[in-house]
Amino acid sequence: MDAEGRLLEDLDPDQLGAVTAPRGPVCVLAGAGTGKTRTITRRIAYLVDRGHVAPGQVLAVTFTKRAAGEMRTRLRALGVSGAQAVTFHAAALRQLRYFWPRVVGDAPWELLDGKLRLVGQAANRLGAPTSAESLRDLASEIEWAKASLVTPDDYPVAVSKARRDVPLPAEQISRVYQGYEQLKTRARMLDFDDLLLHTAAILEEHSDVAVEFRDRYRCFVVDEYQDVTPLQQRVLDGWLGGRDDLTVVGDANQTIYSFAGASPRPLLDFPRRFPEAVVVRLERDYRSTPEVVSLANQVIGAARDRPAGSRLRLIGLRPPGPVPMFSEFDDEPTEAQAVAERVGALLRNGVAASEIAILYRVNAQSEAYEQALTEKQIPYQVRGGERFFARPEIRQAMMSLRSAAGGAPTAELPTVVREVLKPHGLSLEPPTGGAQRERWESLLALVELAEELDSVTPGADLARFVGELEMRAEAQHPPTVEGVTLASLHAAKGLEWDAVFLIGLTDGTVPIQHADTDEAAIEEERRLLYVGVTRAREHLWLSWSLSRTAGGRRSRRRSRFLYGLLPEDHPAARSIGGASREAGPARRAVRVECRVCGDALTSTPAIKLGRCATCPSDVDEELLERLKKWRAARAKQLRVPPYVVFTDTTLTAIAEQRPADTGGLVAISGIGPSKLDKYGADVLALVKGGAGVGST
């Protein structure tokens, strides 16, 4: 077989179409597991073999060093040496170093190892918070702004337009951003975003440099094109200079980095920008069993307002495998123990530990699973994050808890723990910023562990709790070995395992709570679940628990994204929320209808309100204001965040439906017997025009 024959063997018809497409614009819409890396490396090799381009004229870029390394390895195996396969930043750094003496004339500026030191200096000068979490959040905002081509002056307007949750007032972040840029320039240093900004500027402003570069590189390939930022697109446009020898590969269904400035729009608009482009859809899935593929299609098929370019429907080509498992548990410790037992069974059946992953939405969820695996002596590794007890905020919190353990108890254990952790950032309301939010969630996990100990050992004091934490911490530091992977859904992108456990799938976690008011953010959360499902080759387990702590109140609801996915005879399909504990045989999921138009309601907010989001609201604004004031007072009395009493959506539902008795009150989704006992009399009094106990 000749070289061309070897390049084209074992390709399916769609892959073959992408590989042999004429030189020019090509858009490959590649679903998960469809062989995109194989396809684009074969395309590069095919263009070289046919003499359309020399290896040294090829520049292929992707987003991670791991992906770039895999591309280089495959190209070498195909006999292509000299083609560059690098990340965007690595390509820009190489070009900047080469052209800097000609354009700038002095010694190249040094590259910053990280932003935090200079961000800290800028924040300190302006009186902004300088905790580690605050600085990480400020650095993230600066990175988002630069990736989005937003200047310091334009930042406040840009975040408002993007409806972006920001960790500090936008004007304050803008000033820190400005101060950071000034400090960096005075120090004659560049950050990683500057590599792209300066590369784009040089190509745009120096025609001689642009001519030399474009003479050197003739053929461009961009992997994971759905993750491109406006800044990266600007660099790519500078590289192209009006030419069209460009192949892009991506999947809009896997866009999960919008918070960092990524957008699928360039991928979706590619055929409009290049009307003559060849567009190829890869939908044959070689990674996962038909059962896993079917579930993935169901997850993403429920997405709203999907653009045409994202409507890929995967076709599973592997032999049939086990049906995905759905499991509901009373509490999180029980869920974690069941997952650990199932992991143990897989190991006994010959599945390698390195081929098993437990994936979660937020890093704070890892602790229960670290504990459960440790108890069963199953080795594990945490990917993309530190083990729970190794996190700085947890180490600092434990030091404070030890110091406070000598004092006489003045309240129940969970209350004492909350008080000790307040100075560490455990506020009543969760922060909006990323790093601060993660810290808050980790600290809240400690409080929930205290609640768990208090429920099983009434009267346990702080010293007992600290001892429990130290035992857990010691047990979870075995020697680092190859083991089961624990990772967030974001960290799992681009990876795959034989067996995947998607855990903690409750509303408020998947989708994350702070996404609940933004439809675009909700859809990104759905795509994140889709990414998780498509990581599994054969075994897939989806689970959730109704309570955080053992013996706790079962107030959680399974994720809205699972609605319609569970088999109708599954016990957890008994109710929309999955929290029903009624006796008797399982029954079909209950249809909840809009009280205005009669359409079926599926999202949690709509179910709570009893109407579609688009149907008119008849909310009593005065009643809603009274309810909010009452909630604030009760939350302060109970020393809990206000949403623990009632969420904003539940208060709105009350103010719209104005229940006259307990029957009308419990008919509102989210108000069960426990909340009726605690707050029912107050709420009914408020509806009737009273003040309610604890109101001001």
N, C-alpha and C positions, 0 to 999 in steps of 0.2 A: 504494500500500500504506500502511495506517495505521501508527501508531507501534507498536501491539502486534504487528502482522504483521511489522514489521522486527525486533522483538526476538526473535521466535520462528522466523524463517527460518533455514535451514541448521543446525538443531539435529537431532541424532539422537533417536530415541524416548526414550532414557534421559536425555539432557541435557534434553529437553523436560519430562520428568517432574519433574526437579529444579527447573527454572526456574519451572514453574507450580504447584508444590506449595503447598497452603494455608499461610497465615501460621501459624507455630508451629514446633515442633522438626523439623528436617530434617537427616539425616545422609547425606552424599554420600561413598561409598567410591569414590575415583577412582584408578584405576591410572595408571601412568606414561604420559604422552603422550595422555591421553584427553580433554583440553580442559577441565580443571577450572577454570582462571581464566576462560575464556570462559563457563562455566556459572554460576559464582557472580556474576560481574558482570552477566550477563543476568538472573539472579534478582533482584538488587538493583534493577536498572532496571525489571523487571516489577512488583515490589511497589510501587515509586514510581508507575509509570504507572497501575496499577490503584487508586491512592489508599489502599493499605493502610498506607503510612508516608510521611512527608515526608523529602526527602533529608537534611535536617539531623538527623533522628532515627536515622540509620544509623551504626553504628560497625563497621567491618570491620578486623580485625587479622590480621597475619601476622608472620613472623619475621625478614625482612630488608627493608632499605630498598629494595632493587631490586624485590622482589616487591610491596611497597606502592606504589611508583611506577608499576609496570605496571598495577596495579588502578586507580589514579587516572586514568591515561591512558585506559584502556578505558572507565571510567565517563563521563569527559568526552565521549568519542566517541559514547556512547549517550545523550548529552543530560542526564546526571545530574550536577549540580553541587551542592556543599554536603555530600555524604556524606563522612565521614571514612574514609580507608583508610591506616592507619599501623601501625607495629610496636607490640607490647605496651608496650615501654618508652616510646615516644614518646607513646602515649595516657596512660600513667600520669603522665609528667612534666607534661603539659598540665593534667591534672586536679589534680595536687598543687599546682602553682603557683596555680591558681585558688582552691582551697579552703584553702591554708595560712594566710593571714591570719586567716580565721575560726576555724580549729581550733587553731592554735598561737599566733597573735597577734603574733609578732615577724617580723623579716625572714626570708625564706626561706633555708634553709641552702644552701650552695654544693654543686655537684655535682662529685665527684672525677673528674678526667680518667682516672685509673687507680689501681689498688690498690697497686702495687708499693712506692711510697715508704713508706706506712704499714705495709704488711706487713713491709717490711724493718726498720722501727723496732721493731715488735713482736717479730720474730724475733731481732734483735740483743739486745734486753733479756733474752730467755729463753735465749740461748746456742744458738739453732737456726741451721742453715746459712743463709747470706745470699748465696750465689752467685746470679747472674741466673736460672739454671735452677731452683734451689731456690725462689726467690721466685715464679717463674711457676707452679711446681707448687703452692706453698702458696696462691697466689691462686686457682688452679683448684679446689682443695679447698674453699676458702671459698665460691666461687661455687656449687659442687655442693651444699654443705650448705644454703646459703640458698635455692637453687632447690628443694631437697627439703624445706624447712621444718624443718631440723635445727639446733638451737641448739648453741653451743659445748659445753655440758655433755653433750648427747646424742650428740655426734659419734662418740666411740669405739664406742659400742654400734651406732650406725647403720651405720658402715662395716663392722663385723663382720657384721651382719645382711645387708648388701648384698654381702658377699664382694668388697669393693672393694679393688683394689691401691692402696696408698697410698705416697707417696714417702718418708715419715718415720714414726716411731711415731705411732699415732693420738692418744695422750695429748699428745704434743708439739704436733701440729697443732692439737688442741683448745685448748691454752694460747695458741698464736699467734693463732688465730681470736678467742679472748676478748680478747687484748691489742689486736688490730686494731680490734675493735668499740669498745673503750674509747677508744682514740686518736681514732677517727673521731668519736665522740660529743663528746669534749672540744673538737675542732676545729670542731664544728657543721657537719659535712659529711655528704653522702649519697653512697653508691655506686649503681650502676645497679640492683642488687638491692633496695636500700632504696626505690627509686621504687615498685616493686611491693608491697613489704611495707607501706609507709606508706599507699599507696592502699587496699589491702585493709583495713588497720586503721581508717582513717577511715570507710570505708563500713560497717564492722561496728560501730563504736563511736559514730558520730554519725548518729543517725536523720535529722536535718534535712538533712545533706549527702546522705545516701543518697536521700531523697525528691526533692531537687532534681535529682540526677544522673539518677535513673530517670525523672523527668518529661521530661528533656532527650533521653535516648536510649531508643528503644523496640525497635530491631531490631539484632541482633548477628550478625556473620559471622566465623568463625574459619577461616583457611586453614592448611594443614599441621598439622592438629589432632593428628596422631600424634606431633608433637614437643613437645606441651605439657608443662610441668613442674608439679609440685604447687603451686608458688607462683603460676604463671600461671593455673592452674585456680582457685585461691582468689580471685584478682582477678576472673576471669570470673564466678565465683559471686556476688561482691560487686556486680558490674555488673547481673547478672540479678535478684538479690533475690527469687528464687522464681518469676520469670516464665519463659516458655518460647519466646519469639520468637527462636530461635537456629538458625542454619544452620552446621554444621561440615563441613569437607571434609578428607579425609586418606586415607592409604594405609599401613596397618600394615606392609606389605612394604618400606617405605622408612624404617623406624625405625632410624636409625644414630647417634643421639646419646644413648644411654642413659648413657654416661659423664658427660654433662653434666646428668643428672637427668631427661631426657625419658622419657616413657612412652606407649605406645599404648593403655594401659588405658582412659582416658576416652573415646577413640574407640570401642573395642570394646564398652565398657559403655553407650554412649549409648542404644541401644534399651531397655536395662534401666532406665536412669534416666528415660527418657521413653517409656513403653510406647506412647503414641499417635504416636510420631515416624514421619515418612515416611523410609524408607531406600531410597536409590537407588544402584545399582552402575554405575559407568562402566567399561566393559571394552573399548570400541572404541578401538584405538590408532591415532591419526592421525599420529604422529611417525615411527615406524620401519617398515621393510619387514617382510613376514611372516617372513622368515628370521631377522631380529634378534629379533622378537617371540617366535618359537618357541623360540629359545635362552633368552631371558629367562624364559619359562614353565618351561622345564626346570630352570633354576637355582633358582628359588624353589619349584618343585614338589617338590624334594627336601628342603625344610625340614621339621624335625621339630616335632610338636605345634603345628601351625598352628591358631590359633583361627578359628572360622567367619568372622568379619568380615575376615580377611586373605586368604581364599581367592579372590582375584580371578584370573581367567585372561584375559589380554589377547588381543584379536583384531586382528591386523594388517590394516589396510585400504589401505595404500599398495600401489602396483604391486610385483611381485616385484623383488628385487635380488640382489646377489651373496651367496653363502653365506658365513657367518662363517668366518674362517681361523684354524686352530690351528697354531702353530709351536713346535717345541722346538729349542733350541740347546745346543751344548756349553758355552758360557760367555756371561757377560753382555755383554762387549764385542761379540761376534758378534751377539747379540740386538739390541743398540742400533744397530749398523751396518745390520742388516737392516731395522729399523724406519725408520731415516733414509732408506734406499733406497726403501722403499715410500712414505714421505711424498713423496719427490721424484717418484715416478711419479704419485702423485695430483695433485701440483701441475702436472705436465706435461699431465695429462689434464683440467685446467681446474677442479679443486677448489681453492677459495680457502684460503690458509694459515690464515685465521681460522676456517675450518670443519673444522679438524683438531685433535684433542687426543690427547695421550699421558698416560694416567692410571696412577698408581702408588699403592701402599698407604702408604709412608712417604716423607717428603721426601728422605731420604738417597739414594733411588734415582735422583734426577733427574740426578746428575752425569754418568753415562755417556751419557745421552740429550742433555744439553746439549752434551757433547763431540762426539757423532756428528753432531748437526745443524749445529754450528759448522763441522766439517770439510767438510760439503757446502754451506756457505754458505746454509743455510736459516734464516731469521729465526724466533725463538721468543720467547715470554714466559712467565714462571713466575707462575702464579696462586696466591694464598693463601700465598705464602712467598717467601723471598729465593733468588736464584741460589746455587748451592752454594758458590762461592768468596766470596760476599758475606756469608755467615753469620758472626756474631761468633766462634763457636767455631772456625771454619776459619781466619779471619784470625789469631786468637790462636795457634792451633796452628802455622800457617806461620811466625809470628815465632819461636816456640821452635825449630822445625826449622831455620830459618836460623842461629840462634845456636849450635845444636849441630853444625852441619855442619862447623865448623872442627876438631873433635876427631878423633882417630884412631879408626877403626872397631874395635869390640871384639866384634862379633857380626854375624850376617846382617842385611841391611837391614830386613826386617819386624820383627825383634826390637828393633833400635835404635829404630825408629819407635814401637813400643809403649812403650818405656821413656820416650821424650821426651813422649809424650802422656798418660802416667799422671797427672801433676799436673793435667791439663786435664779429667780425669773418665773416662779410659778404664780402667775397672775390669775385673777378670776376669769378673765376673758383670754382666749388664745390669741397670740400675736399673729399678724398677717404675714410677716417676713419669713423667708425660708429657713435660715439657720436658727433664728429665734424661735420659730414654730417647732423645729425639730427638738431643740433644747426643752421647750415647754412640754412636748409630748413625752420625752424621756423622763422628765420630772413627774409628770402626771402618772406615768407607769409605776413609779415608786409609791405614789399615794395609793394606787390601785392594788399594789402588792400589800400595802398596809391594811387596806380594806379586806383583802383576802385572808390575811393572818387574823384580823379581828373577828372575821366571821367564823373561823374554825377554832380559834382560841380566844374566847371572850375574856377581856381583862388583860390581854397581852400588853406589856408596856414597851417603851421605846428601846430599852436595852435588849429585850427579846427580839424586837424587829431588826435591830442592827445585827444581832447575832445571826438571824436568818439570812440577811443580805450577805454577810461575810461568808457564810457557808456556801451560798449560791455562787458568789464571786470566785471562791477558791475552787469549786467543782468545775467551773466553766473556763479554766485556764490550763487544759491539758496541753502536751506538746503539739506543735503545729504539724498536722499530718494531712494526707489526702483524704478527703471525706465528703459528706453530703454538703452541697452548696446552699447557704442561706443568702438571699439577695433581695433587694428591692426590685420591683417591676422595671423601673428605669435602668437599673444596673444590669438587668437580664437581657436587654436589647442586643440582638446580634448573636446570642448564644442559644444552645439547644441541649436537651437532655433526654434520656430514655423515659424518665419518669418525672413529672412535675406536680407539685402540690401548690395550688393557689388558695391561700388561707385568709381568714378574716374578711370574707366578702360581705360586709354589711354596709348599709347606707350610712354615710358619714365617714366611711373609710374608702370604699370603692363604690361610688365616687367620693372623693375626699370632701369633708364638710364645707371647706371654704370655697368650693367650686359650685355650690348649690344654687347660687343666684345668677349664674352666667351660663347660658345654653352652650356657647362655644367651649367653655371649660368642661362642662358635663360631657360633651362629645369627645373631647380629648381623653377624659377618664375612661370612656368606653373603648377608645382605641388602645389605651394602656392595658385594659383587660384582654383585648384581642391579641396584643403582643404576648401577654402571658400565656394564653391558650396555645398560641402557635409555637411556643418554645418546646412543647412536648412532642416526642416522637411516637410514643406508644401508650404509656400510662398517664392518665390525667385525673386528678382529684381536686374538686372544688368544695370548700367548706366554709362555714361561718358559725359563730356562736351567739347566743341570745343575751349573754351576760359577760362582762369582763372578768368577774371574780366568781369563785366557787360559791354556790348558794346565793348569788346575787339576784336581783330582780331581772327578769328576762324582758328587757325593754328594747333590745335591738331588733332591727328588721334586716332580713337578707337584702343584698344589693338589688336595686331596681333593675340592673342589667341582667339578672338571672330570671326575671319574669318571662315566662314562655319557653325557657330552656329546659326546665325540669320536666321529666316524664309526668304525665297527668296522675299516675298512680303513686308517685313518690310522696312519702309522708310530709315532706317539707313543702309540697305544693298545695297544702290544704288552705292556705290563705295568701293574699297578696303579699303580706309582709313576711310570711314564713314564721311568724311567732305564735301561731295558734297552738294551743295545747288541749284542745277539746277531746273528750273521750270518743271512742267509737272508730269505725273504719275511716280510712283516708277518703277524702272527697275531692272533687274537681276544684280548681282555683276559683274563688269568688269573683264575679264581674262587678266592678265598682263603676257606677255611671255618674257622669256630670249632672248635677242638679239643675243646670241651666239648659244644656243642649242634648243631654242623654247619651253622648259618646262615652266609650269606655275610657277609664282613667288608668294610667299605668305608672306614672312617676309619683314618687312619694309626696312632693309638695302638692301636686294636683289632688291626690287622694285625701291628704289632710284638709285641703281647702274645700273639697267636694265639688270642684269645678275645673274646667280646662283653663290653662293660663291665658288663653285668648278670649274667654268668656268674660262679660262685664262683672266687676266686683260691686257689691252693695255694702261695703264695709262701713261700720259706724265709727267714724274717726275719733269721736270723743270717747267712746268705749275703748277703742284700741289704745288711746293714750292713757286711760285709767289703768288698763291691764298692764301696760309697760311699766308704769310707775309702781304698781303693786308688785310686779315681778322683781323689779330692782330692789325693793325693800325686803322681799322674802329671801332673795338670793344673798343679800347682805347679812340677814339674820342667820341663814344656814351656812354661810361662808362657802358658797359654791358659785360657779359661773351662772349667769342668768339663764343660759340655754338649758341648764340642768333642770330648772323649774319648768319652763315651757320654751320651745323654739319660737322664733318670730312667726313662722308659718302657722303654728298652732294658735298663737294669739290672734292672728289675722282671721283664721277659720272661726274662732269664737266670736270675734267682732262682726263677722259676716252673718253667721248663722244664729247668733244670739239665743242660745239654748235656754229654755225656761225651767228645766228640771234636770235631774241627774241622768235620766234617759237620753235627753238631747245632748247632754255633755259627753257621755261615753260613746255616743254615735260618731263623735269627731275622732278620726284616726289619730292615735298618739296619746289619747287619754284613757288609760286603763284603770283597773281597780285601785292600784297604789296611788296614782296621782289624784284619783277621785277622792280617796280618803284624806290625802294631804291638803289638797287645794280646792276641792269641789265646792265647799260652802263659800269660800272667798270669791271664787269665780262667779257663782250664781248671784251672790250679793252685788258684785260689780256690774253684772249684766242688768240687774234690776235698778241700778243707780246708786248703790252703796259704795263705801270706800274699801271694804275688805280688810281682814285682819292684817296688821303689819304695814298697811299703806300709810303714806304721809299726806 
